[in-house]
Amino acid sequence: DQQVKQNSPSLSVQEGRISILNCDYTNSMFDYFLWYKKYPAEGPTFLISISSIKDKNEDGRFTVFLNKSAKHLSLHIVPSQPGDSAVYFCAASGGSARQLTFGSGTQLTVLP
Amino acid sequence: EPEVTQTPSHQVTQMGQEVILRCVPISNHLYFYWYRQILGQKVEFLVSFYNNEISEKSEIFDDQFSVERPDGSNFTLKIRSTKLEDSAMYFCATKDGGSSYNEQFFGPGTRLTVL
């Protein structure tokens, strides 16, 4: 089942620069797309989401862009900080219970 | 800030034994979920629970799994006869239903090891 895909298992960025994490999906019925951050031995922490009827949502340093025609979304972190180093999961909401379908995650490392 | 809690943090059991994983949701949340993550794999949906009944379940959630809210606060996942392949991190998640962000809040997880 590859309904949500994160093709980059890892990304390294210098502190202060922009981090761009990407996600692709195949199911047109997803209604929300969410980004979660996860540290080892902890549960996923919600960062930001976007409705399928929007194309951009911004919250502080985090911006999510949605391109429905390409079935692609991205998370931009500006400026990146060493504390941002974690695994980032893209997830999509759908189904009668709006359960989440997750991507495989991208390990972000922000270098000081 | 309210948070989802899970107990135990780590459970070791023998194959064939029953285990119960416990979750305390955020108090005003109405939707409850269980997910699992096998080491090196994606986080996978198991089951959702709303209004005291299962609202949706995945193909993973077979007859050996069950969920309940025994006392109106705790939310439990029971595995009747554990198998080696049940070894995974199990995450409880909850949602209040009224948020415009549709976010689910996750607990820290229970690491289940089946020997």
Contacts between the chains, C-beta under 8 A, distances in Angstrom:
chain1	res1	chain2	res2	distance
A	31	B	102	7.5
A	32	B	101	7.6
A	32	B	102	4.2
A	34	B	101	7.7
A	34	B	102	7.1
A	34	B	103	6.1
A	36	B	106	7.6
A	41	B	108	7.5
A	41	B	109	7.8
A	42	B	108	5.5
A	42	B	109	7.5
A	43	B	4	7.4
A	43	B	6	8.0
A	43	B	91	5.3
A	43	B	93	7.9
A	43	B	106	3.5
A	43	B	107	5.2
A	43	B	108	4.9
A	43	B	109	5.2
A	44	B	43	7.1
A	44	B	91	7.3
A	44	B	106	4.8
A	45	B	106	7.3
A	46	B	101	7.6
A	46	B	103	4.3
A	46	B	104	7.2
A	46	B	105	6.6
A	46	B	106	7.9
A	48	B	101	7.9
A	49	B	101	4.5
A	49	B	102	6.0
A	49	B	103	5.8
A	51	B	102	7.9
A	89	B	43	6.8
A	91	B	43	7.9
A	93	B	102	5.3
A	95	B	56	5.7
A	96	B	55	6.4
A	96	B	56	5.4
A	97	B	31	7.2
A	97	B	33	7.5
A	97	B	48	3.5
A	97	B	50	7.0
A	97	B	55	4.4
A	97	B	56	3.9
A	98	B	31	7.9
A	98	B	95	7.9
A	98	B	102	6.4
A	99	B	33	6.3
A	99	B	45	4.4
A	99	B	48	5.4
A	99	B	56	6.1
A	99	B	58	7.9
A	100	B	33	7.8
A	100	B	35	7.5
A	100	B	43	7.7
A	100	B	45	6.4
A	100	B	93	7.8
A	100	B	104	6.3
A	101	B	45	6.9
A	102	B	42	5.1
A	102	B	43	4.2
A	102	B	44	7.5
A	103	B	42	7.0
A	104	B	41	7.9
A	104	B	42	5.2
A	105	B	42	7.7
